[in-house]
Amino acid sequence: MVQKNLRWMASLLLAANLAAVTPGTTFAAPGNSSGTTTTPIKHVVVIFGENISFDHYFGTYPNATNPKGEPKFKAKANTPSVNGLTQGLLEHNNNSDKASTLYQPVRLDRSQNYTCDMNHDYTPEQQAFDTGLMDKFPEFTATVCSAATWGDVSDLGAGIVMGYYDGNTVTGLWNYAQNYALNDNSFGSTFGPSTPGAIEVVSGMIGGADPNAGANAVKEGDVVTTTLNGVTASSLIGDADPAYDDCSGSETAGMLATNQNIGTLLSAKGISWGWFQGGFTPTTAYVPPAAGAATGTPATCTGTTNRIDGTPETAYSPHHNPFQYYKATSNPHHLAPTGVTEVGHDGQANHIYDLSWFQKAAKAGGLPAVSYLKANRANDAHPGNSSPLDEQLFVVNVINFLQTLPEWESTAVIIAYDDSDGWYDHVMPPIVNQSQSTADGLTGVGACGTNGAGALAGQQARCGYGPRLPLLVISPYAKKNFVDHTTTDQSSVIKFIEENWDLPQIGNGSFDTIAGPLDNMFNWNNQRSDKLVLDPTTGQVISDN
């Protein structure tokens, strides 16, 4: 009877979540000195991390356990609460596996910063949500970490998926939340793994995949083609590598030439931008075709960087680079810019660069208007090849550096993530875009809601919003120690850029047309002079004045 009542309540919640979300009003800041932006922000830097649910990092914020031997965290007075893990969720959680074994959320301490990767594919994530009950994560998204590789976390079995960190491990991010703005109601635009999330943070649009671009993605189920009410469209829901990248593997996919992304919109208006990714510099350079030959020798990307524990990891991941899925914004041969003055502008690198060029350009006074930063795989937070402590090293070093620049006074840093990795989060997202495809399974086999015909541009296999993800804004204009509850998603990043530089919307089915705004995380009437410098190893405050 209890389970029946829970399912009834979950159905009511799901019905409410299936209703459309009304986007917030657009904020336009007065007194823009340059006349080229609608707010005082002249530089947006998006630090795009990997595979973290909100509860996995912020479930108990702002309360840390503070065990001996770990960096201490003490919240400021009057810190607002988040929609996190209540005592009931911590102690009386109904998450179970196939054998009906119950699992409770479990704190992972600093020594457990390395774990294996969970299952975060499009369909299993929907199944874990169990029509809104949020109680099947151990059954559908858990991966049991082997003892040989992962040590004591293997003892948790399927319960590892219920794991969360607190301010003694993700200390840096908690300190950024204490001093800037955190959103606790932000979601992936859809369900699924890294590639959809990466594409959505630059276009809000995994529909419009080209079934004829690339190889094997359709056969492997990463590109799904659906016809509903006369509309036929393909969506990229899996981790196929980009079709326009020499360093991709045998399974590749690309987007239709008619699809736009934020890069094409910025270029059309002459606004500088760049995607900067660790490991993009090839280990062997592309060799152009000899006279009379049809093709040259592709570049290779096998370089490694070390995690903080000394383990080498391949630095570059092709399927984390969204612009390589679009021919118009690709740099298939990994060509370097001709010099630092090209960075951010049209040239042979076509706005796609190795991460090292970001600091070179910024130090030379050439910080692009819009920059997306992707760490080496060793530092990108992705379980299996990185950790929260490796991520912290990267994020803190970037933000400490940015605060040394004169451009800092007009900069906004957005910390966002590509997907949840399948980690437990207790919040059912609003389903603003329903879907009926063979890959869907939220409300039944082949169904995410019942109104697939009402999906954006009629495209299917795009159920969303997906899992809840962390989102932070760090800026002299960010509100201090503030938690925003505005409903946002990955395409809200695009919406902010579009509105700040008065760009057209991507449209054509993009989530940017319904995205919630980031405006409530800013106070345009208060330009702060304080700067927060953190220790990249511990995440603790060095100075905050």
C-alpha positions in Angstrom: 0.0 0.0 0.0 2.9 2.4 0.8 4.5 1.8 -2.5 1.2 2.2 -4.3 0.6 5.6 -2.6 4.2 6.6 -3.4 3.5 5.9 -7.1 0.3 7.8 -7.0 2.1 10.9 -5.5 4.9 10.5 -8.0 2.4 10.4 -10.8 0.9 13.7 -9.5 4.4 15.2 -9.3 5.2 14.0 -12.8 2.0 15.4 -14.2 2.9 18.8 -12.7 6.4 18.5 -14.1 5.1 17.7 -17.6 3.6 21.2 -17.7 5.4 23.9 -19.7 7.8 26.2 -17.8 7.3 29.9 -18.5 10.8 31.4 -19.1 11.8 34.4 -17.0 11.8 37.9 -18.3 14.9 39.3 -20.0 17.1 41.6 -18.0 18.8 44.5 -19.8 21.4 46.4 -17.8 21.4 50.2 -18.3 24.6 52.2 -18.8 26.5 49.8 -21.0 29.7 51.7 -21.8 30.6 50.0 -25.0 27.1 49.7 -26.5 27.9 46.2 -27.7 26.4 44.2 -24.8 23.2 44.4 -22.9 24.9 44.0 -19.5 28.2 45.1 -18.1 29.6 41.6 -18.9 32.1 41.8 -21.8 33.7 38.4 -21.3 32.0 35.0 -20.5 34.1 32.1 -19.6 32.3 28.7 -19.4 34.2 26.1 -17.4 32.5 22.9 -18.6 33.0 19.9 -16.3 32.0 16.3 -16.5 29.5 13.9 -15.0 28.2 15.4 -11.7 24.7 15.5 -10.3 23.7 18.3 -8.0 23.3 16.0 -4.9 26.7 14.4 -5.7 28.4 17.7 -4.9 25.9 19.9 -3.1 23.4 17.5 -1.4 24.4 18.5 2.1 25.5 22.1 1.4 26.3 24.1 3.5 26.9 21.5 6.2 30.1 19.5 6.1 31.1 16.7 8.3 34.6 18.0 9.0 36.4 14.8 10.0 39.9 15.0 11.3 42.6 15.2 8.5 40.3 16.7 5.9 40.1 20.4 4.9 37.6 22.1 7.2 34.6 23.9 5.9 32.4 26.3 8.0 29.5 28.0 6.4 29.1 31.8 6.7 26.3 33.0 8.9 22.9 33.3 7.1 24.0 31.0 4.3 20.8 30.1 2.4 19.8 26.4 2.2 19.5 24.4 -1.0 17.0 21.8 -2.1 19.3 19.0 -0.8 19.3 15.8 1.0 17.0 16.0 4.0 17.3 13.7 7.0 14.4 11.7 5.6 16.2 11.2 2.3 19.5 10.3 4.0 18.0 7.8 6.4 14.8 6.5 4.9 15.5 6.4 1.2 13.6 3.9 -1.0 16.3 3.4 -3.7 16.6 -0.2 -4.5 18.2 -2.6 -7.0 16.6 -5.4 -9.0 16.6 -7.6 -5.9 14.7 -4.9 -3.9 17.8 -4.3 -1.6 17.5 -0.8 -0.2 20.4 1.7 -0.4 20.8 5.0 1.5 22.9 8.0 0.4 26.4 7.6 1.5 29.1 10.2 2.2 32.3 9.7 0.3 35.3 11.2 2.0 38.4 12.8 0.5 40.3 9.5 0.4 37.5 8.2 -1.9 37.8 10.8 -4.5 38.5 8.3 -7.2 35.5 6.0 -8.2 34.5 4.1 -11.3 32.1 5.5 -13.9 28.4 5.0 -13.5 25.9 4.2 -16.3 24.6 7.5 -17.6 23.0 6.6 -21.0 19.8 8.2 -22.2 17.4 5.2 -21.4 18.8 3.9 -18.1 18.7 7.4 -16.6 15.0 7.7 -17.4 14.4 4.2 -16.0 16.3 5.2 -12.8 13.8 8.1 -12.4 11.0 5.6 -12.3 8.1 7.9 -13.4 9.2 10.4 -10.8 9.8 8.2 -7.8 13.6 8.7 -8.2 14.2 5.3 -6.6 15.8 3.0 -9.2 19.4 4.4 -9.4 21.0 1.2 -8.0 19.1 -0.9 -10.5 19.7 1.1 -13.7 22.7 3.5 -13.3 25.0 1.9 -10.7 28.3 0.3 -11.7 29.9 -1.9 -9.0 33.5 -0.7 -8.7 36.0 -3.5 -8.7 38.2 -3.9 -5.6 41.4 -4.4 -7.6 41.1 -0.9 -9.2 38.9 1.2 -6.8 39.7 -0.1 -3.3 37.3 0.4 -0.5 34.6 2.1 -2.6 34.0 -1.5 -4.0 32.5 -2.4 -0.6 29.5 -0.2 -1.4 28.4 -2.4 -4.3 25.5 -0.9 -6.2 25.1 1.6 -3.4 28.1 3.6 -4.8 25.7 5.4 -7.1 24.1 6.9 -4.0 27.5 8.5 -3.0 27.9 12.2 -2.4 30.8 14.5 -1.4 30.6 17.5 1.0 32.7 20.6 1.7 35.6 18.6 2.9 36.3 17.3 -0.6 34.6 19.7 -3.0 35.9 22.5 -0.8 36.7 24.9 -3.6 33.2 24.8 -5.2 31.5 25.2 -1.8 33.7 28.3 -1.1 32.7 29.7 -4.5 29.1 29.1 -3.6 29.7 31.0 -0.3 31.0 34.0 -2.1 29.1 34.0 -5.4 25.9 32.5 -6.8 24.8 28.9 -6.9 21.7 27.6 -8.7 20.0 24.5 -7.2 17.3 24.1 -9.9 19.4 23.6 -13.0 19.1 20.6 -15.3 20.6 18.9 -18.3 18.6 19.8 -21.3 17.9 16.1 -21.9 18.8 12.8 -20.4 22.0 11.1 -21.6 25.8 11.1 -21.5 28.6 13.6 -22.3 28.1 14.2 -26.1 24.5 15.4 -25.8 25.3 17.6 -22.9 28.3 19.1 -24.7 26.2 19.8 -27.8 23.4 21.3 -25.7 25.6 23.8 -23.9 26.6 25.2 -27.3 23.4 24.7 -29.3 20.6 23.4 -27.1 20.0 21.0 -29.9 20.8 17.3 -30.3 18.1 17.0 -32.9 19.2 17.5 -36.5 21.8 14.8 -36.4 22.9 13.8 -39.9 22.4 10.1 -40.4 24.8 10.3 -43.4 27.7 12.0 -41.5 30.1 9.8 -39.8 30.0 6.0 -39.3 28.4 3.3 -37.1 26.5 5.8 -34.8 23.1 4.7 -36.2 24.0 1.0 -36.0 25.2 1.4 -32.3 22.1 3.3 -31.3 23.8 6.6 -30.6 21.8 8.3 -33.4 18.1 7.6 -33.2 15.7 8.4 -36.1 12.0 8.7 -35.3 9.0 9.6 -37.4 6.0 11.0 -35.5 3.0 12.8 -37.1 4.9 13.1 -40.4 8.0 14.6 -38.9 11.2 12.5 -39.3 14.3 13.6 -37.5 17.5 12.1 -36.0 18.8 12.8 -32.5 22.3 12.2 -31.2 21.8 10.6 -27.8 25.0 8.7 -27.3 28.8 9.2 -27.1 29.8 8.8 -30.8 32.9 10.8 -31.6 32.6 13.8 -33.9 32.7 13.2 -37.7 34.9 16.2 -38.3 37.9 15.3 -36.1 41.0 13.4 -37.1 41.4 12.0 -33.6 37.9 10.4 -33.5 37.4 6.6 -33.3 35.5 4.3 -35.6 32.0 5.4 -34.3 31.3 9.0 -35.4 28.4 11.3 -35.9 27.8 14.8 -37.2 25.1 17.5 -37.3 23.2 18.8 -40.3 24.7 21.8 -42.1 21.6 23.7 -41.4 22.1 23.4 -37.6 23.5 26.5 -35.9 25.5 26.7 -32.7 26.5 29.6 -30.5 29.8 29.8 -32.4 28.2 30.4 -35.8 26.0 33.1 -34.3 29.0 34.8 -32.7 31.0 34.6 -35.9 28.2 36.0 -38.0 28.2 39.1 -35.8 32.1 39.4 -35.6 32.3 38.7 -31.9 35.4 36.8 -30.7 35.0 33.4 -29.3 36.8 30.1 -28.8 36.6 26.5 -27.5 39.8 25.6 -25.6 40.4 22.0 -24.7 43.2 20.1 -23.0 45.2 17.7 -25.3 43.9 19.3 -28.5 47.5 19.8 -29.8 48.1 16.6 -31.8 51.0 14.3 -30.9 51.6 13.8 -34.6 50.6 16.6 -36.9 48.3 16.3 -39.9 50.1 15.8 -43.2 48.4 17.4 -46.2 47.9 15.2 -49.3 50.7 14.9 -51.7 50.2 16.1 -55.3 47.5 14.1 -56.9 46.5 12.3 -53.7 42.9 12.5 -52.4 43.7 12.5 -48.7 46.5 13.4 -46.3 47.7 11.7 -43.1 45.3 12.4 -40.2 46.6 14.0 -37.0 46.8 11.8 -33.9 46.0 12.7 -30.2 47.6 10.2 -27.8 49.3 12.7 -25.4 48.8 12.1 -21.7 48.7 14.2 -18.5 48.9 13.0 -15.0 46.2 13.0 -12.3 47.2 14.2 -8.9 47.9 10.6 -7.9 50.4 10.3 -10.7 48.3 8.2 -13.0 48.7 9.2 -16.7 45.4 9.7 -18.6 44.9 10.4 -22.3 44.5 14.2 -22.4 42.0 14.7 -25.3 38.5 13.3 -25.6 37.0 13.9 -29.1 33.4 13.4 -27.9 33.7 16.1 -25.3 34.3 18.7 -28.1 30.9 19.8 -29.4 32.0 22.2 -32.1 33.7 19.3 -34.0 30.3 17.8 -34.8 29.5 20.8 -37.0 31.5 21.2 -40.2 31.2 25.0 -40.0 32.9 25.2 -36.6 35.3 22.3 -36.8 39.1 22.2 -36.8 39.4 18.6 -38.1 43.2 18.5 -38.4 43.8 20.2 -35.0 45.7 23.1 -36.6 47.1 25.7 -34.2 46.4 29.3 -34.7 49.0 31.2 -36.7 49.7 33.3 -33.6 48.2 34.7 -30.5 46.4 37.5 -32.4 44.3 34.9 -34.3 42.8 33.5 -31.0 39.1 34.2 -30.9 39.0 35.3 -34.5 38.6 33.6 -37.9 41.7 31.7 -39.0 43.1 28.3 -39.7 42.2 27.1 -36.2 38.6 28.1 -36.8 38.1 29.1 -33.1 39.0 25.6 -31.8 42.3 25.6 -29.7 44.4 23.7 -27.3 43.8 24.8 -23.7 47.3 26.4 -23.6 46.2 29.1 -26.0 43.7 30.5 -23.5 46.2 31.9 -21.1 48.5 33.0 -23.9 45.8 35.1 -25.5 44.5 36.5 -22.2 48.0 37.5 -21.1 48.4 39.3 -24.4 45.2 41.3 -23.9 43.2 39.1 -26.2 40.7 37.4 -23.9 37.8 36.4 -26.3 34.3 37.7 -25.6 33.2 34.1 -25.1 35.4 31.2 -24.1 34.5 27.6 -23.3 37.2 25.8 -21.3 37.5 22.0 -21.2 40.2 20.5 -19.0 42.5 17.6 -19.8 40.7 14.3 -19.0 42.8 14.0 -15.9 41.2 17.2 -14.5 37.7 17.2 -16.0 35.9 15.5 -12.9 34.8 12.5 -15.0 34.7 9.4 -12.7 37.1 6.7 -13.9 39.7 9.1 -15.2 39.5 12.1 -12.9 38.2 13.2 -9.5 36.8 16.2 -7.5 40.3 17.0 -6.3 41.7 16.9 -9.9 38.9 19.1 -11.0 39.5 21.5 -8.2 43.1 22.0 -9.2 42.0 23.1 -12.7 39.0 25.2 -11.7 40.8 27.1 -8.9 43.9 27.8 -11.0 41.7 29.2 -13.9 39.7 31.5 -11.6 42.7 32.7 -9.7 44.3 33.5 -13.0 41.3 35.4 -14.4 41.2 37.6 -11.3 44.7 38.9 -12.1 43.5 40.3 -15.5 42.2 43.8 -16.0 39.2 42.2 -17.9 38.1 40.6 -14.6 35.9 43.6 -13.7 33.7 42.8 -16.7 33.9 38.9 -16.7 31.4 36.3 -15.8 32.6 32.7 -15.1 29.9 30.0 -15.5 30.7 26.6 -14.0 28.4 24.0 -15.7 28.4 20.2 -16.3 27.6 18.0 -19.2 25.7 15.2 -17.4 25.0 13.6 -14.1 27.0 10.4 -14.7 24.0 8.6 -13.3 24.8 9.7 -9.7 21.7 9.9 -7.5 19.8 13.1 -7.3 16.4 13.3 -5.6 14.8 16.0 -7.7 12.5 15.1 -10.6 13.0 17.7 -13.4 10.2 19.4 -15.1 9.6 17.6 -18.4 9.2 20.6 -20.7 9.9 18.5 -23.9 8.1 15.2 -24.1 9.3 12.4 -26.4 8.1 9.1 -27.9 11.0 7.0 -29.3 12.4 3.6 -29.0 15.0 5.1 -26.6 12.6 6.6 -24.2 11.5 4.9 -20.9 10.5 7.5 -18.3 6.8 6.9 -18.2 6.7 3.6 -20.0 8.4 1.7 -22.8 9.1 4.1 -25.6 7.5 7.0 -23.8 8.6 10.2 -21.9 5.2 11.6 -21.3 2.3 11.2 -23.8 2.6 14.3 -25.9 5.5 13.6 -28.1 3.8 15.4 -30.9 4.2 18.6 -28.9 8.0 18.3 -28.8 10.2 21.1 -29.9 10.1 21.1 -33.8 8.4 17.7 -33.5 11.8 16.0 -32.9 11.8 12.9 -30.7 14.5 11.2 -28.6 15.0 14.5 -26.8 13.2 14.0 -23.5 14.0 16.8 -21.1 14.8 18.3 -18.9 17.2 15.6 -17.6 19.0 15.2 -14.3 19.8 18.1 -12.0 23.3 19.5 -12.3 25.4 22.0 -10.4 25.6 25.6 -11.9 27.6 28.4 -10.4 28.2 32.0 -11.5 31.4 33.7 -10.4 31.8 37.4 -11.3 32.2 40.9 -9.8 28.5 41.2 -10.6 27.4 37.9 -9.1 25.3 38.0 -6.0 27.2 37.0 -2.8 26.4 33.8 -0.9 23.2 33.4 -3.0 21.2 30.4 -4.0 19.1 30.8 -7.1 16.0 28.6 -7.6 15.2 29.7 -11.1 14.6 26.7 -13.4 17.4 26.7 -15.9 19.1 24.1 -18.1 22.3 23.8 -20.2 20.9 26.0 -22.9 20.4 28.8 -20.4 24.2 29.4 -21.0 23.4 30.0 -24.6 20.4 32.2 -23.8 22.6 34.4 -21.7 25.2 34.8 -24.4 22.5 35.4 -27.1 20.9 38.1 -25.0 24.1 39.7 -23.8 25.4 40.2 -27.4 21.9 40.7 -29.0 22.2 37.6 -31.1 19.3 35.7 -32.7 18.1 32.5 -31.1 19.2 29.2 -32.6 15.6 28.0 -32.7 14.8 25.1 -35.1 14.0 23.0 -32.0 16.7 24.3 -29.7 16.0 24.5 -26.0 17.2 28.1 -26.1 13.6 29.1 -27.0 12.3 27.9 -23.7 15.4 28.3 -21.4 15.2 30.0 -18.1 17.5 33.0 -17.6 20.6 33.3 -15.4 19.8 36.9 -14.6 18.8 36.3 -11.0 22.3 35.2 -10.2 23.6 38.7 -11.0 23.2 42.2 -9.4 23.9 44.7 -12.2 23.8 47.6 -9.7 26.6 46.3 -7.6 30.1 45.8 -9.1 32.1 44.1 -6.4 35.8 44.9 -5.8 36.5 41.8 -3.6 38.4 38.9 -5.0 38.4 35.3 -3.7 41.7 33.5 -4.0 41.7 29.8 -3.1 44.3 27.2 -2.5 44.0 24.8 -5.6 45.0 21.8 -3.5 42.7 22.2 -0.5 40.1 24.6 -1.9 40.4 26.7 1.2 40.4 30.5 1.2 43.8 32.2 0.9 42.3 35.7 0.7 38.9 37.3 0.1 39.3 41.0 -0.1 
